[in-house]
Amino acid sequence: EYPPISLLGVLAAPDGRLWVKRSVPERIGREQWDVIDQNGKLVSRWQLPPKITLVGVGQGVVYTVRKDEDDLQYVQRVELPK
């Protein structure tokens, strides 16, 4: 049994939305995030590809870190769909 959200797994976006990391079993191997608007309504749900971690949110973008097979880390800027 897992708690609904991960510890220290909340990021605030400039548009007032909260990105909340969900607790998932390790075997899933992917981060899952809920996006909640200013009224507390769930507006979207994201599942990231394996070995990618969400590290920040900006105006219309998210920032992720991807690990390769050698555990080298690469920062990526991903534009959000409108």
PDB file with SEQRES, HELIX, SHEET and CRYST1 records, atoms N, CA, C and O in Angstrom:
SEQRES   1 A   82  GLU TYR PRO PRO ILE SER LEU LEU GLY VAL LEU ALA ALA          
SEQRES   2 A   82  PRO ASP GLY ARG LEU TRP VAL LYS ARG SER VAL PRO GLU          
SEQRES   3 A   82  ARG ILE GLY ARG GLU GLN TRP ASP VAL ILE ASP GLN ASN          
SEQRES   4 A   82  GLY LYS LEU VAL SER ARG TRP GLN LEU PRO PRO LYS ILE          
SEQRES   5 A   82  THR LEU VAL GLY VAL GLY GLN GLY VAL VAL TYR THR VAL          
SEQRES   6 A   82  ARG LYS ASP GLU ASP ASP LEU GLN TYR VAL GLN ARG VAL          
SEQRES   7 A   82  GLU LEU PRO LYS                                              
HELIX    1 AA1 GLU A   26  ILE A   28  5                                   3    
SHEET    1 AA1 4 ILE A   5  ALA A  12  0                                        
SHEET    2 AA1 4 LEU A  18  ARG A  22 -1                                        
SHEET    3 AA1 4 GLN A  32  ILE A  36 -1                                        
SHEET    4 AA1 4 LEU A  42  GLN A  47 -1                                        
SHEET    1 AA2 3 ILE A  52  VAL A  57  0                                        
SHEET    2 AA2 3 VAL A  61  LYS A  67 -1                                        
SHEET    3 AA2 3 GLN A  73  GLU A  79 -1                                        
CRYST1    1.000    1.000    1.000  90.00  90.00  90.00 P 1           1          
ATOM      1  N   GLU A   1       0.844  -1.171   0.000  1.00  0.00           N  
ATOM      2  CA  GLU A   1       0.000   0.000   0.000  1.00  0.00           C  
ATOM      3  C   GLU A   1       0.890   1.236   0.000  1.00  0.00           C  
ATOM      4  O   GLU A   1       1.887   1.280   0.721  1.00  0.00           O  
ATOM      5  N   TYR A   2       0.544   2.233  -0.796  1.00  0.00           N  
ATOM      6  CA  TYR A   2       1.347   3.433  -0.955  1.00  0.00           C  
ATOM      7  C   TYR A   2       0.536   4.666  -0.594  1.00  0.00           C  
ATOM      8  O   TYR A   2      -0.673   4.703  -0.827  1.00  0.00           O  
ATOM      9  N   PRO A   3       1.188   5.678  -0.027  1.00  0.00           N  
ATOM     10  CA  PRO A   3       0.462   6.934   0.212  1.00  0.00           C  
ATOM     11  C   PRO A   3       0.124   7.571  -1.134  1.00  0.00           C  
ATOM     12  O   PRO A   3       0.794   7.287  -2.127  1.00  0.00           O  
ATOM     13  N   PRO A   4      -0.905   8.430  -1.190  1.00  0.00           N  
ATOM     14  CA  PRO A   4      -1.321   8.995  -2.476  1.00  0.00           C  
ATOM     15  C   PRO A   4      -0.298   9.915  -3.118  1.00  0.00           C  
ATOM     16  O   PRO A   4      -0.221   9.985  -4.345  1.00  0.00           O  
ATOM     17  N   ILE A   5       0.490  10.622  -2.313  1.00  0.00           N  
ATOM     18  CA  ILE A   5       1.498  11.505  -2.896  1.00  0.00           C  
ATOM     19  C   ILE A   5       2.861  11.194  -2.303  1.00  0.00           C  
ATOM     20  O   ILE A   5       2.980  10.656  -1.202  1.00  0.00           O  
ATOM     21  N   SER A   6       3.879  11.546  -3.063  1.00  0.00           N  
ATOM     22  CA  SER A   6       5.250  11.316  -2.645  1.00  0.00           C  
ATOM     23  C   SER A   6       5.715  12.452  -1.740  1.00  0.00           C  
ATOM     24  O   SER A   6       5.307  13.599  -1.925  1.00  0.00           O  
ATOM     25  N   LEU A   7       6.563  12.142  -0.767  1.00  0.00           N  
ATOM     26  CA  LEU A   7       7.136  13.183   0.077  1.00  0.00           C  
ATOM     27  C   LEU A   7       7.946  14.157  -0.770  1.00  0.00           C  
ATOM     28  O   LEU A   7       8.685  13.741  -1.663  1.00  0.00           O  
ATOM     29  N   LEU A   8       7.811  15.429  -0.496  1.00  0.00           N  
ATOM     30  CA  LEU A   8       8.507  16.487  -1.226  1.00  0.00           C  
ATOM     31  C   LEU A   8       8.253  16.422  -2.727  1.00  0.00           C  
ATOM     32  O   LEU A   8       9.117  16.791  -3.522  1.00  0.00           O  
ATOM     33  N   GLY A   9       7.083  15.959  -3.113  1.00  0.00           N  
ATOM     34  CA  GLY A   9       6.756  15.801  -4.520  1.00  0.00           C  
ATOM     35  C   GLY A   9       5.702  16.773  -4.996  1.00  0.00           C  
ATOM     36  O   GLY A   9       4.756  16.374  -5.674  1.00  0.00           O  
ATOM     37  N   VAL A  10       5.847  18.057  -4.651  1.00  0.00           N  
ATOM     38  CA  VAL A  10       4.908  19.067  -5.119  1.00  0.00           C  
ATOM     39  C   VAL A  10       5.708  20.232  -5.700  1.00  0.00           C  
ATOM     40  O   VAL A  10       6.605  20.765  -5.048  1.00  0.00           O  
ATOM     41  N   LEU A  11       5.374  20.622  -6.933  1.00  0.00           N  
ATOM     42  CA  LEU A  11       6.018  21.747  -7.590  1.00  0.00           C  
ATOM     43  C   LEU A  11       4.944  22.765  -7.963  1.00  0.00           C  
ATOM     44  O   LEU A  11       3.891  22.391  -8.479  1.00  0.00           O  
ATOM     45  N   ALA A  12       5.197  24.037  -7.709  1.00  0.00           N  
ATOM     46  CA  ALA A  12       4.257  25.100  -8.059  1.00  0.00           C  
ATOM     47  C   ALA A  12       4.665  25.723  -9.387  1.00  0.00           C  
ATOM     48  O   ALA A  12       5.821  26.105  -9.572  1.00  0.00           O  
ATOM     49  N   ALA A  13       3.711  25.825 -10.308  1.00  0.00           N  
ATOM     50  CA  ALA A  13       3.951  26.441 -11.608  1.00  0.00           C  
ATOM     51  C   ALA A  13       3.602  27.927 -11.554  1.00  0.00           C  
ATOM     52  O   ALA A  13       2.802  28.337 -10.713  1.00  0.00           O  
ATOM     53  N   PRO A  14       4.187  28.739 -12.433  1.00  0.00           N  
ATOM     54  CA  PRO A  14       3.888  30.174 -12.446  1.00  0.00           C  
ATOM     55  C   PRO A  14       2.415  30.490 -12.710  1.00  0.00           C  
ATOM     56  O   PRO A  14       1.936  31.554 -12.317  1.00  0.00           O  
ATOM     57  N   ASP A  15       1.695  29.587 -13.367  1.00  0.00           N  
ATOM     58  CA  ASP A  15       0.279  29.826 -13.667  1.00  0.00           C  
ATOM     59  C   ASP A  15      -0.638  29.476 -12.495  1.00  0.00           C  
ATOM     60  O   ASP A  15      -1.860  29.548 -12.626  1.00  0.00           O  
ATOM     61  N   GLY A  16      -0.061  29.100 -11.351  1.00  0.00           N  
ATOM     62  CA  GLY A  16      -0.850  28.796 -10.164  1.00  0.00           C  
ATOM     63  C   GLY A  16      -1.212  27.333 -10.005  1.00  0.00           C  
ATOM     64  O   GLY A  16      -1.814  26.949  -9.002  1.00  0.00           O  
ATOM     65  N   ARG A  17      -0.858  26.525 -10.964  1.00  0.00           N  
ATOM     66  CA  ARG A  17      -1.149  25.087 -10.862  1.00  0.00           C  
ATOM     67  C   ARG A  17      -0.094  24.392 -10.009  1.00  0.00           C  
ATOM     68  O   ARG A  17       1.054  24.829  -9.920  1.00  0.00           O  
ATOM     69  N   LEU A  18      -0.517  23.306  -9.391  1.00  0.00           N  
ATOM     70  CA  LEU A  18       0.400  22.472  -8.617  1.00  0.00           C  
ATOM     71  C   LEU A  18       0.630  21.164  -9.357  1.00  0.00           C  
ATOM     72  O   LEU A  18      -0.311  20.541  -9.849  1.00  0.00           O  
ATOM     73  N   TRP A  19       1.866  20.763  -9.428  1.00  0.00           N  
ATOM     74  CA  TRP A  19       2.236  19.460  -9.967  1.00  0.00           C  
ATOM     75  C   TRP A  19       2.531  18.575  -8.760  1.00  0.00           C  
ATOM     76  O   TRP A  19       3.443  18.861  -7.984  1.00  0.00           O  
ATOM     77  N   VAL A  20       1.766  17.509  -8.605  1.00  0.00           N  
ATOM     78  CA  VAL A  20       1.860  16.643  -7.430  1.00  0.00           C  
ATOM     79  C   VAL A  20       2.323  15.256  -7.878  1.00  0.00           C  
ATOM     80  O   VAL A  20       1.657  14.586  -8.667  1.00  0.00           O  
ATOM     81  N   LYS A  21       3.470  14.846  -7.360  1.00  0.00           N  
ATOM     82  CA  LYS A  21       4.020  13.523  -7.707  1.00  0.00           C  
ATOM     83  C   LYS A  21       3.265  12.442  -6.951  1.00  0.00           C  
ATOM     84  O   LYS A  21       3.105  12.521  -5.733  1.00  0.00           O  
ATOM     85  N   ARG A  22       2.806  11.438  -7.678  1.00  0.00           N  
ATOM     86  CA  ARG A  22       2.085  10.319  -7.072  1.00  0.00           C  
ATOM     87  C   ARG A  22       3.075   9.250  -6.616  1.00  0.00           C  
ATOM     88  O   ARG A  22       4.105   9.035  -7.254  1.00  0.00           O  
ATOM     89  N   SER A  23       2.762   8.596  -5.530  1.00  0.00           N  
ATOM     90  CA  SER A  23       3.566   7.447  -5.090  1.00  0.00           C  
ATOM     91  C   SER A  23       3.145   6.239  -5.905  1.00  0.00           C  
ATOM     92  O   SER A  23       1.964   5.901  -5.973  1.00  0.00           O  
ATOM     93  N   VAL A  24       4.117   5.598  -6.517  1.00  0.00           N  
ATOM     94  CA  VAL A  24       3.848   4.402  -7.315  1.00  0.00           C  
ATOM     95  C   VAL A  24       4.861   3.328  -6.949  1.00  0.00           C  
ATOM     96  O   VAL A  24       5.957   3.648  -6.488  1.00  0.00           O  
ATOM     97  N   PRO A  25       4.515   2.067  -7.145  1.00  0.00           N  
ATOM     98  CA  PRO A  25       5.471   0.993  -6.864  1.00  0.00           C  
ATOM     99  C   PRO A  25       6.705   1.111  -7.760  1.00  0.00           C  
ATOM    100  O   PRO A  25       6.608   1.543  -8.909  1.00  0.00           O  
ATOM    101  N   GLU A  26       7.841   0.731  -7.236  1.00  0.00           N  
ATOM    102  CA  GLU A  26       9.111   0.805  -7.974  1.00  0.00           C  
ATOM    103  C   GLU A  26       9.057  -0.004  -9.265  1.00  0.00           C  
ATOM    104  O   GLU A  26       9.705   0.359 -10.247  1.00  0.00           O  
ATOM    105  N   ARG A  27       8.303  -1.081  -9.277  1.00  0.00           N  
ATOM    106  CA  ARG A  27       8.254  -1.949 -10.457  1.00  0.00           C  
ATOM    107  C   ARG A  27       7.654  -1.237 -11.677  1.00  0.00           C  
ATOM    108  O   ARG A  27       7.897  -1.653 -12.810  1.00  0.00           O  
ATOM    109  N   ILE A  28       6.881  -0.179 -11.459  1.00  0.00           N  
ATOM    110  CA  ILE A  28       6.319   0.577 -12.579  1.00  0.00           C  
ATOM    111  C   ILE A  28       7.435   1.317 -13.312  1.00  0.00           C  
ATOM    112  O   ILE A  28       7.412   1.417 -14.539  1.00  0.00           O  
ATOM    113  N   GLY A  29       8.414   1.838 -12.562  1.00  0.00           N  
ATOM    114  CA  GLY A  29       9.602   2.430 -13.157  1.00  0.00           C  
ATOM    115  C   GLY A  29       9.385   3.757 -13.854  1.00  0.00           C  
ATOM    116  O   GLY A  29      10.228   4.175 -14.648  1.00  0.00           O  
ATOM    117  N   ARG A  30       8.279   4.431 -13.581  1.00  0.00           N  
ATOM    118  CA  ARG A  30       7.979   5.725 -14.208  1.00  0.00           C  
ATOM    119  C   ARG A  30       7.359   6.654 -13.187  1.00  0.00           C  
ATOM    120  O   ARG A  30       6.563   6.231 -12.348  1.00  0.00           O  
ATOM    121  N   GLU A  31       7.732   7.930 -13.262  1.00  0.00           N  
ATOM    122  CA  GLU A  31       7.085   8.917 -12.393  1.00  0.00           C  
ATOM    123  C   GLU A  31       5.696   9.237 -12.932  1.00  0.00           C  
ATOM    124  O   GLU A  31       5.474   9.275 -14.142  1.00  0.00           O  
ATOM    125  N   GLN A  32       4.770   9.464 -12.010  1.00  0.00           N  
ATOM    126  CA  GLN A  32       3.422   9.885 -12.378  1.00  0.00           C  
ATOM    127  C   GLN A  32       3.106  11.170 -11.629  1.00  0.00           C  
ATOM    128  O   GLN A  32       3.364  11.279 -10.430  1.00  0.00           O  
ATOM    129  N   TRP A  33       2.543  12.147 -12.343  1.00  0.00           N  
ATOM    130  CA  TRP A  33       2.244  13.458 -11.783  1.00  0.00           C  
ATOM    131  C   TRP A  33       0.808  13.850 -12.073  1.00  0.00           C  
ATOM    132  O   TRP A  33       0.302  13.611 -13.169  1.00  0.00           O  
ATOM    133  N   ASP A  34       0.144  14.459 -11.081  1.00  0.00           N  
ATOM    134  CA  ASP A  34      -1.171  15.053 -11.260  1.00  0.00           C  
ATOM    135  C   ASP A  34      -0.994  16.566 -11.305  1.00  0.00           C  
ATOM    136  O   ASP A  34      -0.199  17.124 -10.548  1.00  0.00           O  
ATOM    137  N   VAL A  35      -1.732  17.229 -12.190  1.00  0.00           N  
ATOM    138  CA  VAL A  35      -1.699  18.685 -12.270  1.00  0.00           C  
ATOM    139  C   VAL A  35      -3.043  19.198 -11.748  1.00  0.00           C  
ATOM    140  O   VAL A  35      -4.105  18.827 -12.246  1.00  0.00           O  
ATOM    141  N   ILE A  36      -2.967  20.055 -10.739  1.00  0.00           N  
ATOM    142  CA  ILE A  36      -4.168  20.541 -10.048  1.00  0.00           C  
ATOM    143  C   ILE A  36      -4.233  22.057 -10.212  1.00  0.00           C  
ATOM    144  O   ILE A  36      -3.248  22.759  -9.982  1.00  0.00           O  
ATOM    145  N   ASP A  37      -5.425  22.562 -10.619  1.00  0.00           N  
ATOM    146  CA  ASP A  37      -5.564  24.007 -10.834  1.00  0.00           C  
ATOM    147  C   ASP A  37      -5.833  24.747  -9.523  1.00  0.00           C  
ATOM    148  O   ASP A  37      -5.849  24.146  -8.450  1.00  0.00           O  
ATOM    149  N   GLN A  38      -6.044  26.058  -9.628  1.00  0.00           N  
ATOM    150  CA  GLN A  38      -6.218  26.915  -8.458  1.00  0.00           C  
ATOM    151  C   GLN A  38      -7.466  26.572  -7.652  1.00  0.00           C  
ATOM    152  O   GLN A  38      -7.556  26.922  -6.476  1.00  0.00           O  
ATOM    153  N   ASN A  39      -8.431  25.889  -8.274  1.00  0.00           N  
ATOM    154  CA  ASN A  39      -9.672  25.504  -7.585  1.00  0.00           C  
ATOM    155  C   ASN A  39      -9.603  24.107  -6.983  1.00  0.00           C  
ATOM    156  O   ASN A  39     -10.586  23.617  -6.429  1.00  0.00           O  
ATOM    157  N   GLY A  40      -8.450  23.473  -7.090  1.00  0.00           N  
ATOM    158  CA  GLY A  40      -8.283  22.127  -6.543  1.00  0.00           C  
ATOM    159  C   GLY A  40      -8.773  21.032  -7.476  1.00  0.00           C  
ATOM    160  O   GLY A  40      -8.922  19.884  -7.057  1.00  0.00           O  
ATOM    161  N   LYS A  41      -9.025  21.372  -8.740  1.00  0.00           N  
ATOM    162  CA  LYS A  41      -9.528  20.404  -9.721  1.00  0.00           C  
ATOM    163  C   LYS A  41      -8.358  19.765 -10.468  1.00  0.00           C  
ATOM    164  O   LYS A  41      -7.421  20.445 -10.884  1.00  0.00           O  
ATOM    165  N   LEU A  42      -8.434  18.446 -10.627  1.00  0.00           N  
ATOM    166  CA  LEU A  42      -7.437  17.722 -11.411  1.00  0.00           C  
ATOM    167  C   LEU A  42      -7.631  18.085 -12.881  1.00  0.00           C  
ATOM    168  O   LEU A  42      -8.696  17.828 -13.442  1.00  0.00           O  
ATOM    169  N   VAL A  43      -6.609  18.681 -13.514  1.00  0.00           N  
ATOM    170  CA  VAL A  43      -6.739  19.098 -14.910  1.00  0.00           C  
ATOM    171  C   VAL A  43      -5.965  18.203 -15.872  1.00  0.00           C  
ATOM    172  O   VAL A  43      -6.286  18.155 -17.059  1.00  0.00           O  
ATOM    173  N   SER A  44      -4.966  17.504 -15.387  1.00  0.00           N  
ATOM    174  CA  SER A  44      -4.267  16.539 -16.238  1.00  0.00           C  
ATOM    175  C   SER A  44      -3.454  15.589 -15.381  1.00  0.00           C  
ATOM    176  O   SER A  44      -3.203  15.825 -14.199  1.00  0.00           O  
ATOM    177  N   ARG A  45      -3.058  14.517 -16.019  1.00  0.00           N  
ATOM    178  CA  ARG A  45      -2.253  13.492 -15.360  1.00  0.00           C  
ATOM    179  C   ARG A  45      -1.134  13.117 -16.332  1.00  0.00           C  
ATOM    180  O   ARG A  45      -1.388  12.878 -17.513  1.00  0.00           O  
ATOM    181  N   TRP A  46       0.099  13.065 -15.835  1.00  0.00           N  
ATOM    182  CA  TRP A  46       1.262  12.784 -16.666  1.00  0.00           C  
ATOM    183  C   TRP A  46       1.983  11.544 -16.164  1.00  0.00           C  
ATOM    184  O   TRP A  46       2.151  11.353 -14.960  1.00  0.00           O  
ATOM    185  N   GLN A  47       2.407  10.704 -17.102  1.00  0.00           N  
ATOM    186  CA  GLN A  47       3.289   9.581 -16.788  1.00  0.00           C  
ATOM    187  C   GLN A  47       4.536   9.775 -17.638  1.00  0.00           C  
ATOM    188  O   GLN A  47       4.457   9.800 -18.866  1.00  0.00           O  
ATOM    189  N   LEU A  48       5.668   9.910 -16.995  1.00  0.00           N  
ATOM    190  CA  LEU A  48       6.914  10.163 -17.705  1.00  0.00           C  
ATOM    191  C   LEU A  48       7.527   8.865 -18.206  1.00  0.00           C  
ATOM    192  O   LEU A  48       7.270   7.798 -17.649  1.00  0.00           O  
ATOM    193  N   PRO A  49       8.338   8.954 -19.257  1.00  0.00           N  
ATOM    194  CA  PRO A  49       9.051   7.760 -19.727  1.00  0.00           C  
ATOM    195  C   PRO A  49      10.029   7.254 -18.664  1.00  0.00           C  
ATOM    196  O   PRO A  49      10.379   7.994 -17.745  1.00  0.00           O  
ATOM    197  N   PRO A  50      10.471   6.000 -18.782  1.00  0.00           N  
ATOM    198  CA  PRO A  50      11.451   5.474 -17.829  1.00  0.00           C  
ATOM    199  C   PRO A  50      12.723   6.319 -17.827  1.00  0.00           C  
ATOM    200  O   PRO A  50      13.109   6.883 -18.851  1.00  0.00           O  
ATOM    201  N   LYS A  51      13.371   6.397 -16.658  1.00  0.00           N  
ATOM    202  CA  LYS A  51      14.642   7.098 -16.442  1.00  0.00           C  
ATOM    203  C   LYS A  51      14.543   8.604 -16.666  1.00  0.00           C  
ATOM    204  O   LYS A  51      15.558   9.255 -16.912  1.00  0.00           O  
ATOM    205  N   ILE A  52      13.338   9.170 -16.585  1.00  0.00           N  
ATOM    206  CA  ILE A  52      13.167  10.620 -16.696  1.00  0.00           C  
ATOM    207  C   ILE A  52      12.489  11.110 -15.426  1.00  0.00           C  
ATOM    208  O   ILE A  52      11.498  10.539 -14.972  1.00  0.00           O  
ATOM    209  N   THR A  53      13.048  12.187 -14.860  1.00  0.00           N  
ATOM    210  CA  THR A  53      12.549  12.767 -13.619  1.00  0.00           C  
ATOM    211  C   THR A  53      12.158  14.218 -13.865  1.00  0.00           C  
ATOM    212  O   THR A  53      12.897  14.965 -14.507  1.00  0.00           O  
ATOM    213  N   LEU A  54      11.005  14.611 -13.359  1.00  0.00           N  
ATOM    214  CA  LEU A  54      10.572  15.999 -13.440  1.00  0.00           C  
ATOM    215  C   LEU A  54      11.275  16.779 -12.335  1.00  0.00           C  
ATOM    216  O   LEU A  54      11.216  16.398 -11.166  1.00  0.00           O  
ATOM    217  N   VAL A  55      11.946  17.878 -12.708  1.00  0.00           N  
ATOM    218  CA  VAL A  55      12.712  18.640 -11.720  1.00  0.00           C  
ATOM    219  C   VAL A  55      12.241  20.080 -11.578  1.00  0.00           C  
ATOM    220  O   VAL A  55      12.621  20.755 -10.621  1.00  0.00           O  
ATOM    221  N   GLY A  56      11.419  20.569 -12.510  1.00  0.00           N  
ATOM    222  CA  GLY A  56      10.950  21.946 -12.416  1.00  0.00           C  
ATOM    223  C   GLY A  56       9.840  22.226 -13.406  1.00  0.00           C  
ATOM    224  O   GLY A  56       9.685  21.529 -14.409  1.00  0.00           O  
ATOM    225  N   VAL A  57       9.065  23.265 -13.104  1.00  0.00           N  
ATOM    226  CA  VAL A  57       7.998  23.694 -14.009  1.00  0.00           C  
ATOM    227  C   VAL A  57       8.140  25.185 -14.244  1.00  0.00           C  
ATOM    228  O   VAL A  57       8.546  25.930 -13.352  1.00  0.00           O  
ATOM    229  N   GLY A  58       7.802  25.616 -15.453  1.00  0.00           N  
ATOM    230  CA  GLY A  58       7.866  27.027 -15.812  1.00  0.00           C  
ATOM    231  C   GLY A  58       6.590  27.417 -16.536  1.00  0.00           C  
ATOM    232  O   GLY A  58       5.605  26.680 -16.511  1.00  0.00           O  
ATOM    233  N   GLN A  59       6.607  28.572 -17.178  1.00  0.00           N  
ATOM    234  CA  GLN A  59       5.446  29.057 -17.912  1.00  0.00           C  
ATOM    235  C   GLN A  59       5.320  28.271 -19.220  1.00  0.00           C  
ATOM    236  O   GLN A  59       6.016  28.562 -20.193  1.00  0.00           O  
ATOM    237  N   GLY A  60       4.434  27.281 -19.239  1.00  0.00           N  
ATOM    238  CA  GLY A  60       4.209  26.484 -20.441  1.00  0.00           C  
ATOM    239  C   GLY A  60       5.259  25.433 -20.730  1.00  0.00           C  
ATOM    240  O   GLY A  60       5.256  24.837 -21.807  1.00  0.00           O  
ATOM    241  N   VAL A  61       6.166  25.194 -19.781  1.00  0.00           N  
ATOM    242  CA  VAL A  61       7.221  24.197 -19.982  1.00  0.00           C  
ATOM    243  C   VAL A  61       7.461  23.411 -18.691  1.00  0.00           C  
ATOM    244  O   VAL A  61       7.126  23.862 -17.595  1.00  0.00           O  
ATOM    245  N   VAL A  62       8.044  22.238 -18.852  1.00  0.00           N  
ATOM    246  CA  VAL A  62       8.554  21.494 -17.703  1.00  0.00           C  
ATOM    247  C   VAL A  62      10.017  21.183 -17.978  1.00  0.00           C  
ATOM    248  O   VAL A  62      10.447  21.120 -19.130  1.00  0.00           O  
ATOM    249  N   TYR A  63      10.761  20.993 -16.921  1.00  0.00           N  
ATOM    250  CA  TYR A  63      12.176  20.651 -17.020  1.00  0.00           C  
ATOM    251  C   TYR A  63      12.362  19.253 -16.444  1.00  0.00           C  
ATOM    252  O   TYR A  63      11.903  18.949 -15.343  1.00  0.00           O  
ATOM    253  N   THR A  64      13.034  18.425 -17.202  1.00  0.00           N  
ATOM    254  CA  THR A  64      13.244  17.045 -16.786  1.00  0.00           C  
ATOM    255  C   THR A  64      14.735  16.718 -16.830  1.00  0.00           C  
ATOM    256  O   THR A  64      15.531  17.424 -17.449  1.00  0.00           O  
ATOM    257  N   VAL A  65      15.081  15.636 -16.159  1.00  0.00           N  
ATOM    258  CA  VAL A  65      16.426  15.087 -16.229  1.00  0.00           C  
ATOM    259  C   VAL A  65      16.302  13.647 -16.714  1.00  0.00           C  
ATOM    260  O   VAL A  65      15.556  12.843 -16.156  1.00  0.00           O  
ATOM    261  N   ARG A  66      17.051  13.347 -17.763  1.00  0.00           N  
ATOM    262  CA  ARG A  66      17.069  11.997 -18.323  1.00  0.00           C  
ATOM    263  C   ARG A  66      18.407  11.357 -17.990  1.00  0.00           C  
ATOM    264  O   ARG A  66      19.460  11.978 -18.140  1.00  0.00           O  
ATOM    265  N   LYS A  67      18.356  10.106 -17.536  1.00  0.00           N  
ATOM    266  CA  LYS A  67      19.583   9.350 -17.268  1.00  0.00           C  
ATOM    267  C   LYS A  67      19.792   8.346 -18.393  1.00  0.00           C  
ATOM    268  O   LYS A  67      18.861   7.658 -18.811  1.00  0.00           O  
ATOM    269  N   ASP A  68      21.038   8.274 -18.880  1.00  0.00           N  
ATOM    270  CA  ASP A  68      21.335   7.271 -19.893  1.00  0.00           C  
ATOM    271  C   ASP A  68      21.835   5.983 -19.234  1.00  0.00           C  
ATOM    272  O   ASP A  68      21.814   5.859 -18.009  1.00  0.00           O  
ATOM    273  N   GLU A  69      22.277   5.043 -20.038  1.00  0.00           N  
ATOM    274  CA  GLU A  69      22.686   3.732 -19.505  1.00  0.00           C  
ATOM    275  C   GLU A  69      23.930   3.822 -18.619  1.00  0.00           C  
ATOM    276  O   GLU A  69      24.200   2.904 -17.845  1.00  0.00           O  
ATOM    277  N   ASP A  70      24.689   4.918 -18.722  1.00  0.00           N  
ATOM    278  CA  ASP A  70      25.855   5.136 -17.860  1.00  0.00           C  
ATOM    279  C   ASP A  70      25.531   6.041 -16.676  1.00  0.00           C  
ATOM    280  O   ASP A  70      26.434   6.472 -15.959  1.00  0.00           O  
ATOM    281  N   ASP A  71      24.257   6.329 -16.469  1.00  0.00           N  
ATOM    282  CA  ASP A  71      23.767   7.227 -15.420  1.00  0.00           C  
ATOM    283  C   ASP A  71      24.236   8.670 -15.594  1.00  0.00           C  
ATOM    284  O   ASP A  71      24.238   9.441 -14.634  1.00  0.00           O  
ATOM    285  N   LEU A  72      24.635   9.042 -16.816  1.00  0.00           N  
ATOM    286  CA  LEU A  72      24.896  10.453 -17.104  1.00  0.00           C  
ATOM    287  C   LEU A  72      23.545  11.155 -17.183  1.00  0.00           C  
ATOM    288  O   LEU A  72      22.572  10.586 -17.678  1.00  0.00           O  
ATOM    289  N   GLN A  73      23.488  12.382 -16.698  1.00  0.00           N  
ATOM    290  CA  GLN A  73      22.220  13.097 -16.629  1.00  0.00           C  
ATOM    291  C   GLN A  73      22.183  14.239 -17.641  1.00  0.00           C  
ATOM    292  O   GLN A  73      23.165  14.958 -17.824  1.00  0.00           O  
ATOM    293  N   TYR A  74      21.035  14.391 -18.290  1.00  0.00           N  
ATOM    294  CA  TYR A  74      20.823  15.420 -19.295  1.00  0.00           C  
ATOM    295  C   TYR A  74      19.562  16.196 -18.949  1.00  0.00           C  
ATOM    296  O   TYR A  74      18.498  15.607 -18.757  1.00  0.00           O  
ATOM    297  N   VAL A  75      19.682  17.516 -18.868  1.00  0.00           N  
ATOM    298  CA  VAL A  75      18.527  18.365 -18.589  1.00  0.00           C  
ATOM    299  C   VAL A  75      17.791  18.615 -19.901  1.00  0.00           C  
ATOM    300  O   VAL A  75      18.406  18.902 -20.928  1.00  0.00           O  
ATOM    301  N   GLN A  76      16.467  18.502 -19.850  1.00  0.00           N  
ATOM    302  CA  GLN A  76      15.643  18.715 -21.032  1.00  0.00           C  
ATOM    303  C   GLN A  76      14.556  19.736 -20.714  1.00  0.00           C  
ATOM    304  O   GLN A  76      14.025  19.755 -19.603  1.00  0.00           O  
ATOM    305  N   ARG A  77      14.226  20.581 -21.681  1.00  0.00           N  
ATOM    306  CA  ARG A  77      13.120  21.537 -21.570  1.00  0.00           C  
ATOM    307  C   ARG A  77      12.035  21.029 -22.508  1.00  0.00           C  
ATOM    308  O   ARG A  77      12.261  20.875 -23.708  1.00  0.00           O  
ATOM    309  N   VAL A  78      10.853  20.770 -21.949  1.00  0.00           N  
ATOM    310  CA  VAL A  78       9.760  20.200 -22.726  1.00  0.00           C  
ATOM    311  C   VAL A  78       8.582  21.175 -22.697  1.00  0.00           C  
ATOM    312  O   VAL A  78       8.081  21.523 -21.628  1.00  0.00           O  
ATOM    313  N   GLU A  79       8.147  21.611 -23.880  1.00  0.00           N  
ATOM    314  CA  GLU A  79       7.000  22.509 -23.954  1.00  0.00           C  
ATOM    315  C   GLU A  79       5.723  21.711 -23.746  1.00  0.00           C  
ATOM    316  O   GLU A  79       5.560  20.611 -24.273  1.00  0.00           O  
ATOM    317  N   LEU A  80       4.811  22.299 -22.956  1.00  0.00           N  
ATOM    318  CA  LEU A  80       3.534  21.642 -22.681  1.00  0.00           C  
ATOM    319  C   LEU A  80       2.544  21.932 -23.802  1.00  0.00           C  
ATOM    320  O   LEU A  80       2.533  23.033 -24.352  1.00  0.00           O  
ATOM    321  N   PRO A  81       1.714  20.952 -24.142  1.00  0.00           N  
ATOM    322  CA  PRO A  81       0.682  21.229 -25.149  1.00  0.00           C  
ATOM    323  C   PRO A  81      -0.326  22.243 -24.603  1.00  0.00           C  
ATOM    324  O   PRO A  81      -0.597  22.284 -23.403  1.00  0.00           O  
ATOM    325  N   LYS A  82      -0.862  23.041 -25.486  1.00  0.00           N  
ATOM    326  CA  LYS A  82      -1.832  24.060 -25.061  1.00  0.00           C  
ATOM    327  C   LYS A  82      -3.179  23.471 -24.794  1.00  0.00           C  
ATOM    328  O   LYS A  82      -4.107  24.193 -24.429  1.00  0.00           O  
TER     329      LYS A  82                                                      
END                                                                             
